[in-house]
Amino acid sequence: MNRLLTGLARTGDAWDAMTAAAMATPHRLRAALTVPRHRRTGLIAAAVVLVVYLFSIGDLAVSASGRFTGVPMFQTAWERVFHVRAPYLFEPVVAVHPSAHLAVFVSPLNLLLGGIVAALVGCNIAVAGLAARQAAACRTTSRRKRRGYARLLGMLPAFLLGFACCAPTILLILGTGTAAALLPVLIPLRPVFYPLTLVLLTAALVGQSREPRVARMSAGSARRV
């Protein structure tokens, strides 16, 4: 019975902490984005993630051999805006070939999905930068370590997304035998990776908003002592 009560108490404490962190997240994010350095770092990280995302799904293509020679510079197919190539992957409606070595395929839905991930990554980076700055000001080693782990957690989903998009290409490079063995397993899992990425990035952002509350409670306890 005592174990049950202890478990329920811990569950309640965890729920309260998660709720408090979720409520503190908007304030924490605003505080990070009002600092020019953190805002700039977040925007750069978001732009890099978006470009990598578009490369990984093929909406940005580079050809060293110039295979786009002779292709019309501008093409449109607006009727394909909702055509699905794969889970969370849509057909482009505009194709731009500025040179024989570069092609840009524009899909509004792909841009939206990539922009959501990029924005979450940028917010994580901005909040992590603010947390690192505050930890350095407090000069608490253990807190700096925890913030370092939080920043790593915020980046892991981006790598997960990249792996999900590029896994078939990587397997084909490794060899047809490996690809034949693993592609039937990985391709059906692709619908899971995008929503899982959003969940992990959001959880990382909320998790980084929990420690300031603990720090304030500790500071208040120290003052009372």
SETI-291653 format. One record per residue: residue number from 1; residue in one letter; x, y, z of N, C-alpha, C in turn. Coordinates in pm, 1 decimal, decimal comma, padded with zeros to 6 digits. Each point is the difference from the previous one (the first is absolute). Example, Ala and Ser with C-alpha at 12.3 -4.5 7.8 and 13.67 -1.06 7.14 Angstrom:
    i  aa        nX        nY        nZ       caX       caY       caZ        cX        cY        cZ
    1   A   01319,0  -00569,0   00780,0  -00089,0   00119,0   00000,0   00090,0   00120,0   00000,0
    2   S  -00035,0   00105,0  -00072,0   00082,0   00119,0   00006,0  -00077,0   00109,0   00073,0
This chain:
    i  aa        nX        nY        nZ       caX       caY       caZ        cX        cY        cZ
    1   M   00082,2  -00120,0   00000,0  -00082,2   00120,0   00000,0   00086,7   00126,6   00000,0
    2   N   00104,5  -00004,4   00083,3   00089,7   00115,2   00003,8   00067,3   00023,0  -00134,4
    3   R   00036,7  -00110,1  -00065,1   00063,5   00013,3  -00130,7  -00095,8   00061,9  -00101,2
    4   L  -00126,6  -00042,3   00009,5  -00099,8   00055,8  -00092,0  -00016,7   00149,5   00023,2
    5   L  -00009,4   00039,4   00126,9  -00014,8   00141,8   00030,7   00122,8   00079,5  -00043,7
    6   T   00119,6  -00060,5   00021,6   00123,0   00067,0  -00043,2   00002,8   00016,9  -00150,7
    7   G  -00040,8  -00106,6  -00070,9  -00003,7   00008,2  -00145,6  -00097,4   00104,9  -00049,3
    8   L  -00118,4   00006,8   00062,5  -00098,7   00101,1  -00039,1   00051,2   00140,9   00029,4
    9   A   00068,6   00015,5   00114,9   00055,1   00131,0   00033,7   00105,2   00042,8  -00100,1
   10   R   00087,7  -00094,0  -00040,1   00103,1   00033,2  -00097,9  -00061,2   00032,2  -00136,0
   11   T  -00103,9  -00074,5  -00036,1  -00067,2   00028,6  -00126,6  -00061,8   00139,2   00002,1
   12   G  -00061,3   00034,1   00114,7  -00057,9   00133,4   00012,0   00105,1   00109,0  -00005,8
   13   D   00113,7  -00023,0   00065,6   00107,9   00098,9  -00003,3   00052,8   00017,3  -00142,4
   14   A   00015,5  -00113,9  -00071,1   00049,2   00007,8  -00137,9  -00098,5   00075,2  -00089,0
   15   W  -00128,9  -00026,5   00020,0  -00102,0   00069,7  -00079,0   00001,1   00149,3   00030,5
   16   D   00010,9   00035,7   00126,8   00004,8   00141,3   00037,6   00122,1   00068,7  -00061,4
   17   A   00114,5  -00069,9   00005,1   00121,9   00058,2  -00056,8  -00013,2   00018,5  -00150,5
   18   M  -00060,6  -00099,9  -00067,2  -00016,4   00010,3  -00144,5  -00097,0   00112,3  -00035,7
   19   T  -00107,6   00012,3   00077,1  -00096,4   00106,7  -00025,6   00063,0   00137,4   00021,5
   20   A   00076,1   00012,7   00109,0   00066,5   00127,3   00026,7   00100,8   00033,6  -00109,2
   21   A   00072,9  -00101,4  -00047,8   00097,2   00024,1  -00106,3  -00069,0   00041,9  -00129,5
   22   A  -00112,9  -00065,6  -00032,4  -00073,6   00036,4  -00121,4  -00052,0   00143,3   00008,2
   23   M  -00046,5   00040,4   00118,7  -00049,1   00136,2   00016,1   00113,2   00101,8  -00004,6
   24   A   00119,9  -00041,2   00043,4   00113,8   00092,1   00000,3   00068,1   00008,9  -00135,6
   25   T  -00029,1  -00093,5  -00090,5   00070,3  -00004,7  -00128,6  -00018,1   00126,8  -00082,9
   26   P  -00121,8   00053,3  -00017,3  -00011,8   00124,1  -00079,7   00082,1   00115,0   00056,6
   27   H  -00003,0   00017,3   00131,4   00079,5   00106,2   00061,7   00148,8  -00023,8  -00021,2
   28   R   00041,8  -00124,0   00015,5   00140,3  -00035,4  -00017,9   00043,4   00025,5  -00144,2
   29   L  -00087,0  -00035,0  -00094,5   00032,6   00019,9  -00141,0   00007,0   00148,6  -00033,5
   30   R  -00093,9   00078,4   00051,9   00005,1   00144,9  -00024,1   00127,1   00060,6   00057,3
   31   A   00038,2  -00045,3   00119,2   00122,1   00052,3   00061,3   00122,3  -00031,6  -00085,6
   32   A   00002,3  -00119,3  -00060,1   00113,8  -00037,3  -00084,2   00001,6   00079,7  -00129,9
   33   L  -00117,9   00017,4  -00060,4  -00006,0   00065,9  -00130,7   00015,9   00151,1   00009,1
   34   T  -00015,1   00056,7   00118,3   00022,6   00143,5   00013,8   00148,1   00035,6   00007,8
   35   V   00085,3  -00100,1   00019,3   00144,7   00022,0   00001,4   00050,1  -00014,5  -00143,6
   36   P   00055,0   00103,9  -00060,6   00038,3  -00006,6  -00142,3   00092,2  -00116,8  -00032,6
   37   R   00097,3  -00027,4   00087,2   00095,1  -00107,3  -00030,1  -00069,9  -00134,6  -00006,9
   38   H  -00087,7  -00029,1   00095,9  -00070,1  -00128,0   00001,0  -00101,2  -00007,9  -00114,1
   39   R  -00065,1   00111,7  -00029,9  -00094,5   00001,3  -00111,6   00072,0  -00025,3  -00130,9
   40   R   00115,2   00062,2  -00017,3   00077,2  -00019,9  -00122,9   00049,2  -00143,7  -00012,3
   41   T   00046,9  -00056,6   00111,6   00045,6  -00138,8  -00002,6  -00114,4  -00095,0  -00033,8
   42   G  -00117,7   00024,8   00059,1  -00115,3  -00084,0  -00029,7  -00041,7   00008,2  -00145,4
   43   L   00001,2   00121,8  -00056,9  -00037,1   00016,1  -00140,5   00098,5  -00070,1  -00092,6
   44   I   00128,7   00009,4   00031,6   00100,7  -00066,7  -00083,2  -00018,7  -00151,6   00007,3
   45   A  -00021,6  -00051,9   00121,2  -00021,2  -00144,0   00015,3  -00124,6  -00044,5  -00075,4
   46   A  -00108,1   00078,2   00008,4  -00122,9  -00035,2  -00069,8   00021,3   00000,0  -00151,6
   47   A   00072,7   00099,6  -00051,1   00025,4   00006,0  -00144,3   00082,9  -00119,5  -00046,6
   48   V   00101,5  -00036,5   00078,1   00084,1  -00114,4  -00036,2  -00082,5  -00127,9  -00000,8
   49   V  -00083,3  -00019,0   00101,9  -00083,0  -00120,8   00007,4  -00096,9  -00005,5  -00117,2
   50   L  -00059,0   00113,1  -00036,2  -00094,4   00000,7  -00112,2   00069,7  -00035,9  -00130,8
   51   V   00119,0   00055,7  -00022,4   00074,1  -00032,3  -00122,4   00036,9  -00148,1  -00003,3
   52   V   00048,3  -00052,5   00112,3   00035,1  -00142,4   00006,6  -00123,7  -00086,0  -00022,7
   53   Y  -00111,9   00040,2   00057,4  -00124,6  -00074,2  -00019,1  -00038,7  -00003,6  -00147,7
   54   L   00006,0   00114,4  -00067,6  -00037,6   00004,4  -00141,8   00095,7  -00081,2  -00085,4
   55   F   00130,2   00002,6   00034,6   00094,7  -00085,2  -00071,9  -00032,7  -00146,4   00021,5
   56   S  -00033,0  -00036,5   00121,9  -00021,2  -00140,7   00032,2  -00123,0  -00056,9  -00069,1
   57   I  -00101,9   00083,0  -00024,6  -00119,4  -00050,5  -00067,5   00005,7   00022,7  -00150,7
   58   G   00106,8   00062,2  -00047,8   00018,4   00016,9  -00143,4  -00058,8   00126,9  -00058,1
   59   D  -00051,1   00090,8   00083,2  -00054,3   00125,2  -00053,0   00109,4   00099,4  -00036,9
   60   L   00119,3  -00023,0   00047,9   00119,2   00070,2  -00047,9   00094,2  -00105,9  -00055,8
   61   A   00040,5   00016,2  -00122,3   00084,4  -00100,7  -00064,8   00119,5   00067,3  -00066,1
   62   V   00115,8  -00057,8   00021,2   00124,2   00050,5  -00059,2   00059,5  -00110,2  -00085,6
   63   S   00041,3   00035,6  -00120,5   00059,9  -00096,6  -00092,3   00135,8   00050,6  -00045,4
   64   A   00105,1  -00070,8   00037,5   00134,5   00038,9  -00042,5   00019,0  -00020,9  -00150,0
   65   S  -00074,1  -00093,7  -00058,3   00014,9  -00030,0  -00142,9  -00082,2   00092,1  -00089,0
   66   G  -00084,3   00083,1   00059,3  -00081,7   00090,5  -00080,5  -00114,2  -00067,6  -00069,7
   67   R  -00065,9  -00093,3   00069,1  -00106,8  -00077,0  -00064,6  -00126,2   00081,1  -00025,7
   68   F  -00006,1   00122,8   00052,8  -00117,9   00083,1  -00025,0   00016,1   00087,7  -00123,7
   69   T   00101,7  -00027,5  -00080,7   00021,0   00075,6  -00123,4  -00117,3  -00021,7  -00095,3
   70   G  -00051,3   00107,4  -00055,9  -00109,7  -00010,3  -00095,2  -00137,5  -00008,6   00062,7
   71   V  -00008,9  -00011,6   00131,2  -00130,2  -00005,4   00067,3  -00056,6   00141,5   00007,6
   72   P  -00129,9   00018,2  -00024,3  -00058,9   00134,6   00010,4   00028,4   00061,6   00136,6
   73   M   00028,0   00129,5  -00000,9   00038,8   00065,7   00124,4  -00113,5   00003,7   00101,4
   74   F  -00123,4   00009,0  -00047,2  -00112,9   00016,4   00091,3  -00115,6  -00086,7  -00047,1
   75   Q  -00050,0  -00085,5   00088,5  -00112,8  -00086,0  -00031,1  -00096,5   00001,4   00117,8
   76   T  -00127,7  -00014,6  -00029,5  -00100,9  -00002,6   00105,8  -00096,1  -00116,8  -00021,2
   77   A  -00053,9  -00048,6   00109,4  -00103,3  -00104,4  -00003,9  -00084,8   00015,6   00126,3
   78   W  -00079,1   00106,3   00003,4  -00074,2   00034,8   00121,3  -00102,5  -00105,7   00038,0
   79   E  -00043,0  -00080,4  -00095,3  -00100,6  -00101,6   00031,3   00055,2  -00112,4   00088,4
   80   R   00133,8  -00006,5   00016,3   00060,8  -00108,3   00079,7   00029,1   00042,0   00143,4
   81   V  -00057,2   00110,8   00044,5   00036,7   00053,2   00131,0  -00029,7  -00098,8   00113,4
   82   F  -00103,2  -00083,1  -00015,4  -00034,9  -00095,5   00105,8   00037,9  -00143,7  -00036,2
   83   H   00076,0  -00018,6  -00108,2   00042,8  -00134,2  -00038,6   00110,9  -00047,7   00094,4
   84   V  -00014,5  -00120,1   00050,0   00092,5  -00053,7   00100,4   00099,3  -00094,5  -00066,6
   85   R   00128,1   00025,6   00022,8   00105,6  -00091,8  -00045,2   00025,6  -00109,7   00100,5
   86   A  -00002,7   00034,6   00125,9   00026,9  -00090,5   00110,9  -00060,9   00064,6   00123,8
   87   P  -00007,7  -00071,5   00111,9  -00054,7   00063,6   00120,4   00074,2   00128,1   00035,9
   88   Y  -00075,8   00107,6   00018,2   00054,3   00132,5   00034,0   00093,0   00052,0  -00109,3
   89   L  -00026,5  -00037,2  -00122,9   00082,0   00044,4  -00112,9  -00091,7   00021,4  -00120,2
   90   F   00000,3   00123,7  -00053,0  -00094,5   00036,0  -00105,1   00073,9   00038,1  -00128,3
   91   E  -00074,7  -00008,2  -00109,8   00055,7   00033,6  -00130,8   00022,4   00150,7  -00010,9
   92   P   00108,0   00041,6  -00067,4   00021,4   00144,5  -00020,6  -00097,3   00054,6  -00102,9
   93   V  -00030,9   00127,1   00013,1  -00088,8   00066,4  -00095,6   00075,6   00100,1  -00086,4
   94   V   00121,7   00032,8   00040,2   00084,5   00091,3  -00077,5   00139,8  -00059,4  -00006,0
   95   A   00057,4  -00001,3  -00118,2   00137,6  -00046,1  -00019,8   00080,7   00113,9  -00062,6
   96   V   00108,5   00035,6   00064,9   00086,6   00107,1  -00048,2   00139,2  -00057,1  -00020,9
   97   H   00054,8   00024,8  -00119,8   00134,9  -00046,8  -00032,8   00086,4   00121,6  -00033,2
   98   P   00056,5   00064,8   00102,1   00079,9   00120,6  -00027,3   00128,5  -00028,8  -00074,9
   99   S   00048,3  -00123,3   00004,4   00120,8  -00037,0  -00073,8  -00006,6  -00148,7  -00031,3
  100   A   00097,6  -00044,9  -00075,3   00003,7  -00141,9  -00034,9   00037,7  -00087,6   00118,8
  101   H   00043,4   00059,8   00109,2   00046,9  -00076,1   00115,0  -00091,9   00010,2   00121,2
  102   L  -00107,6   00076,3  -00011,1  -00086,0   00020,9   00116,3  -00146,8  -00003,5  -00041,0
  103   A  -00079,6  -00067,6   00082,7  -00144,3  -00004,0  -00020,5  -00068,7   00025,4   00133,1
  104   V  -00104,3   00081,6  -00005,4  -00078,7   00031,7   00119,1  -00144,1  -00039,2  -00028,5
  105   F  -00052,3  -00091,6   00079,5  -00137,7  -00045,5  -00013,5  -00079,6   00052,6   00119,6
  106   V  -00105,4   00072,9  -00029,7  -00075,4   00068,3   00104,6  -00132,0  -00071,7   00023,6
  107   S  -00018,9  -00045,0   00123,0  -00127,5  -00056,8   00044,0  -00043,0   00075,0   00125,0
  108   P  -00111,1   00071,1  -00003,5  -00042,4   00074,7   00119,1  -00013,1  -00088,0   00124,2
  109   L  -00050,2  -00121,5  -00016,6  -00019,2  -00087,3   00116,1   00132,4  -00051,1   00054,4
  110   N   00094,1  -00030,8  -00090,0   00132,9  -00040,0   00047,0   00068,3   00114,3   00074,4
  111   L  -00016,3   00122,0  -00052,8   00057,6   00116,7   00067,9  -00063,5   00020,1   00137,4
  112   L  -00130,9  -00022,9   00008,0  -00068,6   00014,7   00128,9   00050,6  -00102,8   00100,5
  113   L   00008,4  -00126,6  -00041,8   00045,5  -00104,8   00091,2   00145,2   00022,4   00041,7
  114   G   00084,0   00035,3  -00096,5   00139,5   00028,0   00033,2   00014,7   00123,6   00085,9
  115   G  -00083,9   00102,2  -00025,8   00006,9   00122,0   00078,5  -00038,7  -00022,2   00145,1
  116   I  -00095,6  -00090,1   00025,4  -00039,1  -00029,6   00137,9   00116,6  -00061,8   00076,2
  117   V   00064,1  -00098,3  -00062,7   00115,5  -00063,1   00064,7   00112,3   00101,0   00021,1
  118   A   00027,6   00080,6  -00103,9   00107,6   00099,1   00010,0  -00028,9   00100,7   00110,3
  119   A  -00125,4   00043,9   00011,3  -00035,4   00096,3   00104,4   00019,2  -00059,1   00138,9
  120   L  -00038,2  -00126,7   00017,8   00017,5  -00064,4   00130,6   00147,3  -00015,0   00034,8
  121   V   00080,7  -00035,8  -00099,3   00144,3  -00010,4   00025,3   00057,6   00135,8   00036,2
  122   G  -00038,8   00103,9  -00074,9   00049,4   00133,7   00030,3  -00039,6   00046,3   00139,1
  123   C  -00123,9  -00028,2   00039,7  -00044,4   00036,9   00135,1   00079,5  -00075,2   00105,6
  124   N   00025,4  -00128,9  -00023,5   00080,2  -00077,2   00094,6   00139,6   00057,9   00015,0
  125   I   00060,5   00037,3  -00112,0   00135,7   00054,5   00004,4   00001,5   00134,1   00073,3
  126   A  -00099,4   00084,7  -00027,3  -00005,6   00131,3   00065,6  -00018,2  -00014,6   00150,5
  127   V  -00091,1  -00088,2   00041,7  -00024,2  -00020,9   00143,6   00121,2  -00063,9   00065,9
  128   A   00065,3  -00093,0  -00070,4   00120,2  -00062,6   00055,8   00110,8   00102,9   00018,3
  129   G   00011,7   00093,1  -00094,6   00100,5   00104,6   00014,8  -00026,7   00088,8   00119,4
  130   L  -00127,4   00033,7   00021,5  -00035,7   00080,1   00117,4   00028,5  -00077,1   00128,3
  131   A  -00031,6  -00129,6  -00000,5   00024,2  -00081,2   00119,2   00148,6  -00010,6   00030,7
  132   A   00081,4  -00015,8  -00103,7   00144,3  -00008,6   00021,1   00054,5   00130,8   00056,1
  133   R  -00053,8   00111,1  -00050,0   00044,6   00130,2   00049,9  -00036,8   00017,3   00147,1
  134   Q  -00120,7  -00038,7   00036,6  -00042,0   00011,7   00139,3   00078,4  -00094,7   00089,6
  135   A   00028,1  -00120,7  -00051,2   00078,1  -00094,8   00079,0   00140,3   00051,7   00024,1
  136   A   00059,3   00061,5  -00103,1   00133,8   00055,8   00017,9  -00001,8   00114,0   00101,3
  137   A  -00109,0   00078,7  -00000,7  -00009,7   00108,6   00096,5  -00011,9  -00052,8   00142,7
  138   C  -00069,6  -00113,3   00013,7  -00013,7  -00060,4   00133,2   00126,0  -00073,1   00043,2
  139   R   00085,1  -00033,4  -00098,6   00124,9  -00069,8   00027,4  -00022,3  -00131,0   00075,0
  140   T  -00096,8  -00074,6  -00048,7  -00030,4  -00130,0   00058,5   00036,0  -00106,6  -00100,9
  141   T   00100,6  -00079,5   00028,0   00049,1  -00098,6  -00096,1  -00105,8  -00102,1  -00035,1
  142   S  -00067,4  -00053,3   00102,0  -00099,8  -00102,8  -00027,1  -00111,6   00054,3  -00087,7
  143   R  -00036,9   00127,0   00022,3  -00103,9   00059,6  -00082,8   00047,8   00014,9  -00142,6
  144   R   00125,2   00034,7  -00020,3   00053,1   00011,1  -00136,4  -00005,0  -00134,9  -00068,6
  145   K   00029,1  -00106,8   00075,0  -00004,1  -00132,3  -00060,9  -00142,0  -00035,9  -00041,3
  146   R  -00097,4   00029,9   00088,1  -00136,9  -00033,0  -00033,6  -00045,0   00078,0  -00121,8
  147   R   00040,9   00126,6  -00009,1  -00036,6   00077,5  -00117,5   00064,7  -00056,2  -00125,4
  148   G   00122,8  -00049,4   00012,8   00064,4  -00061,8  -00114,8  -00077,1  -00120,3  -00048,8
  149   Y  -00047,9  -00082,9   00095,1  -00080,1  -00114,3  -00038,8  -00131,9   00044,0  -00064,5
  150   A  -00058,3   00107,3   00051,6  -00125,0   00048,3  -00058,5   00021,1   00044,8  -00144,5
  151   R   00111,9   00066,3  -00026,2   00027,3   00043,3  -00137,6   00017,7  -00121,0  -00091,6
  152   L   00068,0  -00102,7   00047,2   00015,6  -00120,7  -00080,1  -00134,6  -00064,7  -00027,0
  153   L  -00085,6  -00003,8   00101,6  -00132,5  -00058,0  -00017,8  -00079,3   00076,9  -00103,8
  154   G   00015,9   00133,0  -00001,9  -00070,5   00079,7  -00098,1   00044,7  -00025,2  -00142,9
  155   M   00124,1  -00045,0  -00020,1   00050,2  -00024,0  -00134,4  -00025,3  -00142,0  -00048,6
  156   L  -00018,4  -00095,2   00090,7  -00016,1  -00139,4  -00040,7  -00117,0  -00021,2  -00096,7
  157   P  -00116,2   00060,3   00021,7  -00108,6  -00022,2  -00095,3   00032,7   00045,2  -00141,2
  158   A   00079,2   00106,1  -00014,5   00037,5   00045,0  -00134,3   00083,1  -00106,9  -00070,4
  159   F   00094,5  -00061,3   00074,0   00075,8  -00109,0  -00058,7  -00090,8  -00118,2  -00032,8
  160   L  -00098,4  -00025,0   00085,1  -00093,9  -00108,7  -00025,5  -00076,1   00024,8  -00128,6
  161   L  -00046,2   00123,7  -00019,1  -00071,1   00033,5  -00122,3   00089,0  -00016,8  -00121,9
  162   G   00124,6   00047,6   00009,2   00092,1  -00015,0  -00111,7   00024,7  -00145,6  -00034,3
  163   F   00013,2  -00083,9   00101,3   00019,7  -00142,1  -00026,1  -00121,6  -00059,6  -00068,9
  164   A  -00119,6   00041,7   00045,2  -00122,0  -00053,7  -00059,2  -00010,2   00035,9  -00147,3
  165   C   00042,6   00122,0  -00035,8  -00009,7   00043,0  -00139,8   00109,2  -00062,5  -00086,3
  166   C   00118,4  -00014,3   00057,6   00115,1  -00042,3  -00080,3   00031,8  -00148,1   00011,2
  167   A  -00068,9  -00073,1   00083,9   00034,1  -00140,5   00022,0   00001,3  -00081,8  -00129,0
  168   P  -00102,0   00012,9  -00088,8   00006,5  -00078,8  -00123,7   00123,4   00029,3  -00083,9
  169   T   00037,6   00128,5  -00011,8   00117,9   00036,3  -00078,7   00126,2  -00057,0   00062,4
  170   I   00012,8   00011,6   00133,0   00117,6  -00052,4   00069,6   00011,6  -00150,9  -00019,7
  171   L  -00111,3  -00069,5   00008,5   00002,8  -00145,5  -00015,3   00039,5  -00039,6  -00141,7
  172   L  -00046,7   00077,1  -00098,0   00037,8  -00032,3  -00138,0   00149,4   00020,0  -00022,9
  173   I   00057,8   00101,2   00067,7   00144,0   00022,0  -00010,4   00076,8  -00115,6   00062,5
  174   L  -00051,2  -00051,5   00112,1   00068,1  -00109,8   00068,2  -00001,2  -00128,0  -00082,8
  175   G  -00099,7  -00017,9  -00082,5  -00003,3  -00120,4  -00082,6  -00141,5  -00047,6  -00022,3
  176   T  -00022,7  -00062,4  -00115,6  -00134,8  -00044,1  -00032,8  -00048,4  -00109,2   00094,2
  177   G   00091,6  -00085,1   00048,7  -00040,8  -00105,3   00092,6  -00052,4   00056,9   00130,1
  178   T   00072,2   00098,6   00054,9  -00043,8   00063,9   00123,5  -00131,6   00073,3  -00021,2
  179   A  -00011,0   00069,9  -00111,4  -00123,3   00073,3  -00028,2  -00118,2  -00095,0  -00013,0
  180   A   00020,7  -00111,0  -00069,4  -00108,5  -00096,2  -00018,2  -00046,6  -00057,8   00132,6
  181   A   00093,4  -00014,0   00094,8  -00035,3  -00058,3   00129,0  -00069,6   00100,0   00091,9
  182   L   00042,0   00127,4  -00001,5  -00047,2   00096,4   00099,3  -00108,2   00094,4  -00050,9
  183   L  -00004,0   00026,1  -00130,4  -00100,6   00093,8  -00050,3  -00143,5  -00043,7   00029,6
  184   P  -00034,1  -00130,2  -00015,5  -00137,8  -00039,2   00033,7  -00036,6   00025,5   00144,9
  185   V   00101,4   00008,1   00088,2  -00026,7   00027,1   00141,3  -00010,7   00149,6   00026,4
  186   L   00089,5   00079,0  -00062,6   00006,5   00143,0   00030,8  -00108,8   00081,5  -00068,2
  187   I  -00032,2  -00032,0  -00124,2  -00095,3   00081,8  -00074,3  -00137,8   00003,6   00066,2
  188   P  -00054,3  -00112,8   00049,1  -00129,3   00010,6   00069,2   00004,9   00083,5   00127,7
  189   L   00120,1   00019,4   00056,4   00011,2   00077,6   00123,0   00009,5   00150,3  -00025,0
  190   R   00015,3   00041,6  -00123,8   00016,1   00142,2  -00029,1  -00115,3   00085,5   00051,2
  191   P  -00127,6  -00047,6  -00004,7  -00107,4   00084,5   00053,3   00014,9   00030,2   00148,7
  192   V   00077,5  -00080,1   00072,5   00014,4   00019,8   00143,7   00101,0   00110,3   00030,2
  193   F   00100,8   00016,1  -00085,6   00112,3   00086,4   00033,3  -00039,2   00146,9   00008,6
  194   Y  -00082,9   00047,3  -00092,3  -00031,8   00143,0   00002,6  -00077,9   00039,4   00125,3
  195   P  -00111,6  -00067,0   00032,4  -00069,3   00037,8   00124,7   00085,2  -00023,5   00123,6
  196   L   00084,0  -00104,3  -00001,8   00087,8  -00023,4   00114,8   00100,0   00113,1   00015,0
  197   T   00047,5   00052,2  -00111,1   00091,6   00114,1   00003,8  -00066,1   00121,5   00064,0
  198   L  -00124,0   00027,4  -00039,5  -00070,7   00113,2   00058,2  -00020,8  -00018,5   00150,1
  199   V  -00035,6  -00121,0   00040,4  -00022,7  -00027,3   00142,4   00129,1   00019,8   00079,6
  200   L   00110,6  -00052,6  -00050,9   00126,9   00009,3   00072,1   00050,9   00144,5   00006,1
  201   L  -00014,6   00072,2  -00109,7   00043,8   00139,9   00000,9  -00084,1   00083,9   00095,7
  202   T  -00130,6  -00024,4   00001,1  -00086,8   00073,3   00091,9   00031,2  -00037,3   00144,6
  203   A   00021,8  -00130,7   00024,8   00033,9  -00043,6   00135,4   00132,1   00059,8   00045,9
  204   A   00096,6   00010,4  -00091,6   00128,5   00059,7   00036,1  -00016,4   00147,3   00034,4
  205   L  -00085,2   00069,7  -00076,2  -00022,0   00142,2   00025,8  -00068,7   00021,1   00135,2
  206   V  -00099,6  -00082,9   00028,3  -00069,3   00010,3   00128,6   00093,0  -00039,1   00114,0
  207   G   00080,7  -00103,6  -00021,5   00090,5  -00044,9   00104,9   00101,8   00105,1   00039,8
  208   Q   00039,7   00083,0  -00094,0   00097,0   00104,5   00031,3  -00061,3   00114,9   00077,8
  209   S  -00131,7   00002,8   00010,4  -00067,7   00105,5   00075,8  -00029,1  -00041,4   00143,1
  210   R   00039,2  -00121,0   00036,1  -00034,3  -00049,3   00133,3   00102,1   00040,7   00103,4
  211   E   00129,4   00006,8  -00037,1   00104,2   00021,7   00098,8  -00000,8   00138,4   00061,8
  212   P  -00029,9   00107,1  -00070,8  -00002,1   00129,7   00065,8  -00091,3   00004,1   00121,8
  213   R  -00112,2  -00073,5  -00007,0  -00089,5  -00004,8   00115,1   00067,8  -00067,7   00117,8
  214   V   00072,7  -00110,7  -00028,5   00072,2  -00068,1   00105,8   00108,2   00090,0   00057,3
  215   A   00067,5   00072,2  -00089,5   00106,4   00088,8   00045,3  -00056,2   00109,2   00090,5
  216   R  -00118,2   00053,2  -00033,9  -00059,3   00103,9   00083,3  -00039,6  -00054,4   00136,3
  217   M  -00050,8  -00126,3  -00001,6  -00037,0  -00060,3   00127,5   00121,7  -00021,0   00086,6
  218   S   00112,6  -00043,9  -00060,3   00122,8  -00020,3   00075,1   00053,0   00132,1   00055,5
  219   A  -00008,2   00104,2  -00084,0   00046,4   00130,8   00045,2  -00086,2   00050,5   00116,3
  220   G  -00133,1  -00025,5  -00009,7  -00086,1   00040,7   00108,3   00028,0  -00074,8   00127,8
  221   S   00031,5  -00130,2  -00012,7   00033,2  -00078,6   00118,2   00129,0   00050,3   00063,0
  222   A   00097,2   00036,2  -00085,5   00127,6   00048,4   00051,6  -00019,6   00131,0   00074,1
  223   R  -00089,6   00085,6  -00052,2  -00022,6   00125,9   00067,9  -00068,0  -00021,5   00135,5
  224   R  -00092,5  -00097,1   00004,4  -00067,6  -00026,6   00126,4   00096,3  -00054,4   00105,5
  225   V   00097,4  -00083,4  -00047,1   00099,2  -00051,5   00092,9   00089,4   00111,5   00047,8
